Amino acid sequence: MNAPIAPTGSAAAPIVILDTNALLDWRVFKDPVAHPIAQGILSGRLRWLACPSMEQEWHQVWPRSYFKAWQPDPMLTLTVFQHADFVDEPPRGPLRCKDPDDQVFIDLALHVGAKWLLSKDAALLKLAGRARKLTGLEVMPLTQWSAMGDNAGSP
C-alpha cells in the first residue's frame, strides 16, 4: 500500500472522501445532515479529495430526471468540485467493492490515507470493518459522521 499523500498548506486537515450519494445529499437534496461536512470542507477544517472519474460520475448522475423534484441549483451542482482537491486516479487497492462503480471511492480513500469515506452505499458500508482494520479508515454514512459532533472535523 502506498503512503498517504503529503499535506501541503491547509492540506494538513483530515482527508475526507465523499461518494456521489453524499454529494447528492449536500447539493441536490440540501439535507441538513450534510451541513456539518459542507461547513468542514468550506472552512478548511476538512480536506475533500477527489479524482477525475468521481467528478465525471457526478456530472452523469445529478442531472437525471428523477432529481428534478428537488430543483437542484445548476450552479451549485456544476461547481461542487471546486471545493475538492484533485488527485490522480488511484491504483486498485486491497479491498474489493461489490459495486464496480463504487470501487474508486474505497481505492482513493485507502490510497490517500483518508480519515473518512462518507457514503450511504451498502456495498461501501460493508467494507467498513475491513477498512478500519487495514488503515483506520472510517467508512460511514453522513448521519453517523454528523452525530459525532464538533470533534468530527477537528484535525
Secondary structure as the mmCIF struct_conf table of DSSP 4:
data_model
#
loop_
_struct_conf.conf_type_id
_struct_conf.id
_struct_conf.beg_label_comp_id
_struct_conf.beg_label_asym_id
_struct_conf.beg_label_seq_id
_struct_conf.end_label_comp_id
_struct_conf.end_label_asym_id
_struct_conf.end_label_seq_id
HELX_LH_PP_P HELX_LH_PP_P1 ASN A 2 PRO A 7
HELX_RH_3T_P HELX_RH_3T_P1 GLY A 9 ALA A 12
BEND BEND1 ALA A 13 ALA A 13
HELX_LH_PP_P HELX_LH_PP_P2 PRO A 14 PRO A 14
STRN STRN1 ILE A 15 LEU A 18
HELX_RH_AL_P HELX_RH_AL_P1 THR A 20 LEU A 23
HELX_RH_PI_P HELX_RH_PI_P1 LEU A 24 VAL A 28
BEND BEND2 PHE A 29 PHE A 29
HELX_RH_3T_P HELX_RH_3T_P2 PRO A 32 ALA A 34
HELX_RH_AL_P HELX_RH_AL_P2 HIS A 35 SER A 43
TURN_TY1_P TURN_TY1_P1 GLY A 44 GLY A 44
BEND BEND3 ARG A 45 LEU A 46
STRN STRN2 ARG A 47 ALA A 50
HELX_RH_AL_P HELX_RH_AL_P3 PRO A 52 VAL A 61
TURN_TY1_P TURN_TY1_P2 TRP A 62 PRO A 63
HELX_RH_3T_P HELX_RH_3T_P3 SER A 65 TRP A 70
HELX_RH_AL_P HELX_RH_AL_P4 PRO A 74 LEU A 78
BEND BEND4 THR A 79 THR A 79
HELX_RH_3T_P HELX_RH_3T_P4 VAL A 80 HIS A 83
BEND BEND5 ALA A 84 ALA A 84
STRN STRN3 ASP A 85 PHE A 86
HELX_LH_PP_P HELX_LH_PP_P3 ASP A 88 ARG A 92
BEND BEND6 PRO A 94 PRO A 94
BEND BEND7 LYS A 98 ASP A 99
HELX_RH_3T_P HELX_RH_3T_P5 PRO A 100 ASP A 102
HELX_RH_AL_P HELX_RH_AL_P5 GLN A 103 VAL A 112
TURN_TY1_P TURN_TY1_P3 GLY A 113 GLY A 113
BEND BEND8 LYS A 115 LYS A 115
STRN STRN4 TRP A 116 LEU A 118
HELX_RH_AL_P HELX_RH_AL_P6 ALA A 122 LEU A 125
TURN_TY1_P TURN_TY1_P4 LYS A 126 LEU A 127
HELX_RH_AL_P HELX_RH_AL_P7 ALA A 128 THR A 135
HELX_LH_PP_P HELX_LH_PP_P4 LEU A 137 LEU A 137
STRN STRN5 GLU A 138 MET A 140
HELX_RH_AL_P HELX_RH_AL_P8 LEU A 142 ALA A 147
TURN_TY1_P TURN_TY1_P5 MET A 148 MET A 148
HELX_RH_3T_P HELX_RH_3T_P6 GLY A 149 GLY A 153
#
